[in-house]
């Protein structure tokens, strides 16, 4: 078994999906949780000056979705055909489109403009994405694609808190309940449930 070190901040953010996938795969790994005061020292030593980062037998790799996709392939969570993989990718990319639109507003420094942009997006932008994703998940029996567990489900389970932070709709779980189905499906896996309980 390779030596694996996974580095991210001490939060779920964009690292949790990878931690969950490593746990699902039964991979022993060093869960290195970076503090913000030590980050400036590590930053220039990472591939792209950002986290998360995974080291496999000493070689570094970055980009959260690239890592998640790799782990999905490794642990048999990509389907059986290239078209299966394409379906997962397209649906995860739709989720990421939503998160990126929210993140652009979240990073706005002018608070008045930020409030205006969010009001517009909550009314005219976010619901379209959320309704489509909710429909996709319902169609796939509580999964993001293929009607079964894939690496894309781990992305939703790990990043849902980040989604809610950048898409600030307090009734998101009530209006779009399918997201919780994905989260429940992932966290009901015995190894994931044990991991989650150990981090409380």
C-alpha positions as MATLAB code, in Angstrom:
seq = 'XXXXXXXXXXXXXXXXXXXXXXXXXXXXXXXXXXXXXXXXXXXXXXXXXXXXXXXXXXXXXXXXXXXXXXXXXXXXXXXXXXXXXXXXXXXXXXXXXXXXXXXXXXXXXXXXXXXXXXXXXXXXXXXXXXXXXXXXXXXXXXXXXXXXXXXXXXXXXXXXXXXXXXXXXXXXXXXXXXXXXXXXXXXXXXXXXXXXXXXX';
ca = [
       0.000    0.000    0.000;
       1.450    3.409   -0.926;
       2.357    5.985    1.674;
      -0.251    8.748    1.453;
      -0.231   12.165    3.094;
      -3.248   14.402    2.582;
      -2.866   18.078    3.438;
      -5.638   20.583    3.894;
      -6.755   23.119    6.493;
      -8.481   21.958    9.674;
     -11.929   22.270    8.161;
     -14.066   20.324    5.689;
     -14.028   22.832    2.822;
     -12.522   21.359   -0.346;
     -10.592   18.669    1.474;
     -13.327   16.567    3.006;
     -14.404   14.838   -0.191;
     -10.877   13.466   -0.582;
     -10.645   12.403    3.065;
     -13.960   10.569    2.653;
     -12.795    8.821   -0.514;
      -9.507    7.744    1.064;
     -11.460    6.385    4.022;
     -13.891    4.568    1.716;
     -10.967    2.981   -0.137;
      -9.448    1.683    3.080;
      -6.308    3.711    2.484;
      -4.263    4.540    5.548;
      -3.207    8.165    5.259;
      -1.697   10.940    7.281;
      -4.412   13.557    7.659;
      -2.210   16.636    7.849;
      -4.335   19.593    8.928;
      -2.615   22.872    8.152;
      -2.982   25.879   10.429;
      -3.297   29.283    8.789;
      -0.216   30.603   10.559;
       1.937   27.828    9.037;
       0.385   28.047    5.572;
       2.650   30.859    4.229;
       5.671   28.639    4.866;
       4.163   25.630    3.085;
       2.505   27.500    0.205;
       5.578   27.885   -2.058;
       6.351   24.186   -1.582;
       3.004   23.046   -3.041;
       2.428   22.362   -6.769;
       0.154   25.375   -7.365;
       0.342   27.381   -4.149;
      -2.974   26.023   -2.903;
      -4.583   23.213   -0.948;
      -5.701   20.456   -0.875;
      -2.614   18.481   -1.771;
      -1.983   14.764   -1.737;
       1.414   13.091   -1.577;
       1.651    9.530   -2.855;
       4.983    7.889   -2.079;
       6.541   11.330   -1.843;
       5.154   12.804   -5.079;
       2.798   15.770   -4.734;
      -0.489   16.279   -6.569;
      -3.083   19.048   -6.276;
      -6.590   20.185   -7.325;
      -9.491   18.814   -5.291;
     -11.566   17.459   -8.183;
      -8.556   15.891   -9.884;
      -7.707   14.101   -6.644;
     -11.331   13.028   -6.122;
     -11.606   11.761   -9.704;
      -8.361    9.809   -9.335;
      -9.559    8.217   -6.107;
     -12.889    7.445   -7.761;
     -11.096    5.547  -10.513;
      -8.886    3.783   -7.995;
     -11.816    2.596   -5.872;
     -14.218    1.640   -8.666;
     -16.542    4.645   -8.352;
     -16.584    5.781  -11.992;
     -19.002    3.383  -13.670;
     -18.204    0.831  -16.351;
     -17.773    2.897  -19.512;
     -16.304    6.196  -20.687;
     -19.873    7.432  -21.067;
     -20.527    6.591  -17.415;
     -17.500    8.664  -16.474;
     -18.734   11.487  -18.704;
     -22.119   11.520  -16.953;
     -20.480   11.819  -13.543;
     -18.149   14.555  -14.785;
     -20.912   16.630  -16.366;
     -23.091   16.521  -13.258;
     -20.215   17.348  -10.914;
     -19.240   20.200  -13.251;
     -22.797   21.544  -13.025;
     -22.477   21.533   -9.247;
     -19.144   23.329   -9.546;
     -20.656   25.943  -11.863;
     -23.152   26.753   -9.117;
     -20.489   26.905   -6.414;
     -18.207   29.103   -8.533;
     -21.033   31.558   -9.231;
     -21.690   31.773   -5.514;
     -17.987   32.070   -4.697;
     -17.550   35.002   -7.083;
     -20.163   36.933   -5.126;
     -18.876   35.700   -1.762;
     -15.461   37.226   -2.514;
     -16.935   40.650   -3.373;
     -15.340   43.171   -0.994;
     -17.977   45.889   -1.379;
     -20.658   44.750    1.076;
     -23.455   46.769   -0.521;
     -22.667   45.399   -3.975;
     -22.333   41.905   -2.515;
     -25.802   42.154   -0.999;
     -27.265   43.324   -4.317;
     -25.536   40.564   -6.286;
     -26.712   37.900   -3.851;
     -30.290   39.167   -3.949;
     -30.263   38.916   -7.751;
     -28.634   35.472   -7.790;
     -30.954   34.043   -5.121;
     -33.904   35.190   -7.196;
     -32.741   34.470  -10.751;
     -29.584   32.311  -10.840;
     -29.179   29.829   -8.001;
     -32.673   28.256   -8.150;
     -32.181   27.060  -11.730;
     -29.021   25.178  -10.816;
     -30.464   23.812   -7.592;
     -33.678   22.617   -9.243;
     -31.725   20.871  -11.998;
     -29.351   19.187   -9.555;
     -32.230   18.193   -7.269;
     -33.986   16.635  -10.256;
     -30.830   14.782  -11.332;
     -30.362   13.342   -7.849;
     -34.021   12.298   -7.586;
     -33.774   10.587  -10.975;
     -30.660    8.743   -9.810;
     -32.143    7.393   -6.564;
     -30.239    9.705   -4.244;
     -27.010    9.836   -6.255;
     -25.459   12.421   -8.557;
     -25.181    9.985  -11.491;
     -25.738    6.417  -12.732;
     -28.286    5.598  -10.031;
     -25.543    4.343   -7.715;
     -22.631    5.443   -5.564;
     -19.898    7.304   -7.458;
     -17.076    9.654   -6.543;
     -19.416   12.543   -7.368;
     -21.531   11.686   -4.327;
     -18.489   12.197   -2.114;
     -17.996   15.645   -3.652;
     -21.526   16.642   -2.639;
     -21.208   15.103    0.832;
     -17.866   16.755    1.479;
     -18.548   20.153   -0.059;
     -22.185   20.768    0.880;
     -21.193   23.019    3.748;
     -19.094   25.120    1.373;
     -21.975   25.275   -1.082;
     -24.292   26.615    1.618;
     -21.696   29.204    2.602;
     -21.405   30.694   -0.900;
     -25.062   30.113   -1.830;
     -26.713   31.609    1.288;
     -30.263   30.303    1.022;
     -31.393   29.245    4.523;
     -34.148   26.974    3.213;
     -31.921   25.101    0.759;
     -32.404   21.696    2.435;
     -36.178   22.129    2.553;
     -36.559   23.306   -1.040;
     -34.032   20.852   -2.496;
     -34.172   17.763   -0.239;
     -32.399   15.457   -2.676;
     -29.016   16.824   -1.594;
     -29.550   15.369    1.875;
     -30.245   11.975    0.304;
     -26.771   11.985   -1.235;
     -25.186   13.030    2.053;
     -27.100   10.332    3.944;
     -26.102    7.675    1.390;
     -22.418    8.534    1.799;
     -22.419    8.876    5.576;
     -24.329    5.620    6.052;
     -21.336    3.673    4.680;
     -19.880    2.000    7.795;
     -16.299    3.220    7.316;
     -17.470    6.765    6.569;
     -19.813    6.758    9.552;
     -16.963    5.635   11.817;
     -14.649    8.296   10.376;
     -17.282   11.013   10.861;
     -17.966    9.977   14.453;
     -14.235    9.965   15.232;
     -13.958   13.596   14.115;
     -16.788   14.916   16.307;
];
